[in-house]
Amino acid sequence: MARDYYEVLGVSRSASKDEIRQAFRRLARQYHPDINKERDAEARFKEINEAHEVLSDDERRARYDRFGHAGVTGVGGMGGAGVQGFGFEEIFEEFMNNFAGQRSTRRRGPRPGGERHVDVAISFEEAVFGVDKDIEFDRLEVCDRCQGSGSEPGTSVSTCPDCRGTGEYRNVQQTFLGSMVRVSTCPRCNGRGEIVTTPCKTCTGNGRMRKRHKMTVKIPGGVRDGMRIMHNGMGDAGERGVAPSGSLYVSIHVKDHEFYKRRDDDIILDININVAQAALGDKIVIPTVDGEVELTVPPGTQTGKVFRLRGKGFPRLTDRGLSSGRGDQLVYVQVAVPTSLNEEQRRLFEQLAKTFGSGVQPQGNGRGFFDRVMDFFSGEQN
């Protein structure tokens, strides 16, 4: 005796069409003979198929609810292989996609616009303080004449006859597992699902046109060479004038400075002082990106000494692109030994040399030049 169709699908008598369809898809994947090798799998699949044929049709479901099996027996070829446009190839496709952790590639609408990339060169100082730069680049914009439809105004598009509006082409192949469906973009409509019968005279049916665009980009202080700034919606326009536009990426290139270097958020400056300044000490003027400052060189300054000027470096950028204080400027000292002397300088150095003597004194275990260099790179120097 035939089982109740609602019981077969495991749904209530008030179940919606979507609930009935979902139940059928789940059970069909479970009991299809090409997948399930149990002895009763084929009989169960036919029973599930038969229940779905009746309950998915409003008229036949109404007769079944009123008269039971007698109301639908012999009507419409019960138990047939067709399931109202839902064959096993679709079940198998979904099964394989779910098994592989993938979603169907079915096209759902107009494609978003593509990305655009622009390179911008800025000076070292502009990288410190930030700058507004005017840029120009080509991008695809919505056609003014057809508003992105691709059709001449007053005309309309037609459904693609090859894919019937789905935008995709299906090729069913028989394998040892059963029918496998290979889905690809429809070659006739390029995935749009529609055919332009009367192309727009301006864009020749494309819906978009290449145009030169000008804009001002704000580059924040603290940017690094090679950093990219993204501007959402400033790339190519999406298809048909309704899909979202792509993004614009501005790549920053910082020019080398004549004497400044960068390390993290600090600015590095190498300076030379003469032996007299190193031995006796001096007050010297140091350039910074904020202007000149006076620096006191204490007596006995050695090569490798590093002076730190607080807050004279790059702004520290946060993840949100905001500034959080500034780095420092590190002044690295090199004592310059003269390579040529005039007669007076030579006489004075000779007198000085007599007071120092000519013996060589090995260094002890104190902090030598190499240790100070290591302190510099580890950030432990004052």
CORMO-V506305 format. One record per residue. N is the residue number from 1. PHI is phi in whole degrees, -180 to 180 (* if undefined). OMEGA is omega in whole degrees, -180 to 180 (* if undefined). Layout:
N_PHI_OMEGA + N_PHI_OMEGA
This chain:
1_*_-175 + 2_-66_179 + 3_-78_176 + 4_-64_-176 + 5_-62_179 + 6_-66_177 + 7_-67_179 + 8_-60_-178 + 9_-86_178 + 10_73_-179 + 11_-125_178 + 12_-81_-179 + 13_-71_177 + 14_-98_-177 + 15_-61_178 + 16_-79_178 + 17_-61_-180 + 18_-65_180 + 19_-66_178 + 20_-66_-179 + 21_-64_180 + 22_-63_179 + 23_-64_179 + 24_-63_-179 + 25_-60_-179 + 26_-64_-178 + 27_-72_179 + 28_-64_177 + 29_-64_-176 + 30_-75_-171 + 31_-112_179 + 32_-62_-176 + 33_-60_180 + 34_-74_180 + 35_-112_-178 + 36_-95_-177 + 37_-98_176 + 38_-67_-173 + 39_-65_-178 + 40_-96_-176 + 41_-63_-178 + 42_-65_179 + 43_-65_179 + 44_-64_-179 + 45_-64_179 + 46_-63_179 + 47_-65_178 + 48_-64_180 + 49_-62_-179 + 50_-64_179 + 51_-63_-180 + 52_-67_180 + 53_-57_-177 + 54_-79_-172 + 55_-75_179 + 56_-88_178 + 57_-106_-174 + 58_-58_-177 + 59_-67_-178 + 60_-70_177 + 61_-65_180 + 62_-64_178 + 63_-64_-180 + 64_-66_180 + 65_-63_-176 + 66_-88_-172 + 67_-115_-177 + 68_77_-178 + 69_-62_-179 + 70_-65_-178 + 71_-78_-177 + 72_-126_-178 + 73_-65_177 + 74_80_-180 + 75_-104_174 + 76_80_177 + 77_72_-176 + 78_-59_175 + 79_77_180 + 80_-67_-178 + 81_-75_-179 + 82_-77_-179 + 83_-127_177 + 84_51_176 + 85_80_-178 + 86_-120_-177 + 87_-86_-177 + 88_-66_-180 + 89_-59_178 + 90_-73_176 + 91_-61_-177 + 92_-66_178 + 93_-61_180 + 94_-65_179 + 95_-59_-179 + 96_-68_179 + 97_-65_179 + 98_-67_179 + 99_-63_-179 + 100_-86_-179 + 101_72_-177 + 102_-119_174 + 103_-99_177 + 104_-62_180 + 105_-86_-177 + 106_-59_-178 + 107_-73_-176 + 108_-111_-179 + 109_166_-179 + 110_-59_-178 + 111_-79_176 + 112_-66_179 + 113_-73_-179 + 114_-83_179 + 115_-83_172 + 116_-128_-177 + 117_-129_-180 + 118_-132_175 + 119_-98_180 + 120_-129_178 + 121_-100_179 + 122_-131_180 + 123_-80_179 + 124_-61_-180 + 125_-65_178 + 126_-64_177 + 127_-68_178 + 128_-77_-171 + 129_-99_-176 + 130_84_-177 + 131_-163_171 + 132_-99_-177 + 133_-120_174 + 134_-86_-179 + 135_-127_175 + 136_-133_178 + 137_-159_178 + 138_-90_175 + 139_-152_177 + 140_-87_179 + 141_-119_-179 + 142_-62_179 + 143_-63_-179 + 144_-68_-175 + 145_-78_-175 + 146_-104_179 + 147_59_174 + 148_93_-178 + 149_-74_-177 + 150_86_-178 + 151_-101_175 + 152_-61_179 + 153_-50_-178 + 154_95_178 + 155_-113_-179 + 156_-134_178 + 157_-89_178 + 158_-124_180 + 159_-67_-180 + 160_-63_-178 + 161_-72_-178 + 162_-77_-177 + 163_-106_180 + 164_57_174 + 165_89_-178 + 166_-82_-178 + 167_81_-178 + 168_-139_-179 + 169_-114_-178 + 170_-112_178 + 171_-123_-177 + 172_-93_179 + 173_-122_179 + 174_-90_178 + 175_-128_-180 + 176_-67_176 + 177_-90_-177 + 178_119_-178 + 179_-80_176 + 180_-117_-176 + 181_-108_175 + 182_-104_-176 + 183_-107_178 + 184_-140_-180 + 185_-68_179 + 186_-62_-177 + 187_-71_-177 + 188_-78_-178 + 189_-107_-179 + 190_56_175 + 191_86_-179 + 192_-78_-178 + 193_83_-178 + 194_-135_178 + 195_-119_177 + 196_-83_-178 + 197_-83_179 + 198_-127_-175 + 199_-64_176 + 200_-62_-178 + 201_-69_-177 + 202_-83_-176 + 203_-103_-180 + 204_55_175 + 205_93_-178 + 206_-76_-178 + 207_87_179 + 208_-136_179 + 209_-136_178 + 210_-78_-180 + 211_-136_177 + 212_-86_-177 + 213_-117_178 + 214_-116_177 + 215_-159_177 + 216_-108_179 + 217_-110_180 + 218_-96_-180 + 219_-103_-176 + 220_-75_175 + 221_-66_-179 + 222_102_-180 + 223_-64_180 + 224_-110_176 + 225_-63_-179 + 226_92_180 + 227_-70_179 + 228_-116_177 + 229_-112_-177 + 230_-99_174 + 231_-120_-179 + 232_-65_174 + 233_77_-178 + 234_-105_177 + 235_-89_180 + 236_-66_176 + 237_-69_177 + 238_-74_-178 + 239_-65_174 + 240_63_179 + 241_77_-178 + 242_-121_178 + 243_-71_-178 + 244_-64_177 + 245_-77_177 + 246_-77_-177 + 247_-102_174 + 248_-107_177 + 249_-113_179 + 250_-104_-180 + 251_-92_-175 + 252_-96_175 + 253_-125_-177 + 254_-94_-180 + 255_-72_176 + 256_-67_177 + 257_-96_-178 + 258_-62_-179 + 259_-140_176 + 260_-83_170 + 261_-130_-180 + 262_-119_171 + 263_-139_-173 + 264_57_178 + 265_-102_179 + 266_-99_174 + 267_-105_-178 + 268_-105_177 + 269_-133_175 + 270_-93_176 + 271_-130_174 + 272_-109_170 + 273_-124_-179 + 274_-84_-173 + 275_-66_179 + 276_-70_178 + 277_-62_-180 + 278_-68_-176 + 279_-78_-173 + 280_-95_-174 + 281_86_-178 + 282_-170_170 + 283_-108_-176 + 284_-123_179 + 285_-99_-176 + 286_-114_176 + 287_-79_172 + 288_-134_179 + 289_-68_178 + 290_-96_-177 + 291_122_-176 + 292_-78_175 + 293_-132_179 + 294_-93_-178 + 295_-124_179 + 296_-93_176 + 297_-96_-178 + 298_-73_177 + 299_-59_178 + 300_82_179 + 301_-65_-177 + 302_-108_172 + 303_-59_-178 + 304_101_177 + 305_-66_-179 + 306_-121_175 + 307_-106_-178 + 308_-109_175 + 309_-102_-173 + 310_-66_173 + 311_72_180 + 312_-108_-179 + 313_-103_-178 + 314_-83_170 + 315_-62_177 + 316_-89_-178 + 317_-84_175 + 318_-89_179 + 319_-62_180 + 320_-88_180 + 321_82_-180 + 322_-96_-179 + 323_-86_178 + 324_-133_-178 + 325_79_-180 + 326_-131_173 + 327_-75_-176 + 328_-116_170 + 329_-106_-180 + 330_-105_-178 + 331_-103_-176 + 332_-100_-172 + 333_-97_173 + 334_-123_177 + 335_-81_-176 + 336_-88_176 + 337_-88_-178 + 338_-63_179 + 339_-95_177 + 340_-146_-177 + 341_-128_171 + 342_-83_-173 + 343_-63_-179 + 344_-65_179 + 345_-64_179 + 346_-64_-180 + 347_-62_-179 + 348_-69_178 + 349_-66_179 + 350_-66_177 + 351_-65_179 + 352_-66_-178 + 353_-63_180 + 354_-66_-179 + 355_-76_180 + 356_-85_-175 + 357_82_-176 + 358_-115_-179 + 359_-73_179 + 360_-106_-179 + 361_-109_177 + 362_-61_178 + 363_-78_177 + 364_-86_-179 + 365_-91_178 + 366_-73_-178 + 367_-79_178 + 368_-93_-177 + 369_-62_-179 + 370_-63_179 + 371_-64_-180 + 372_-69_176 + 373_-64_179 + 374_-65_176 + 375_-61_-179 + 376_-61_-177 + 377_-77_178 + 378_-89_178 + 379_82_-178 + 380_-92_-178 + 381_-75_180 + 382_-78_*
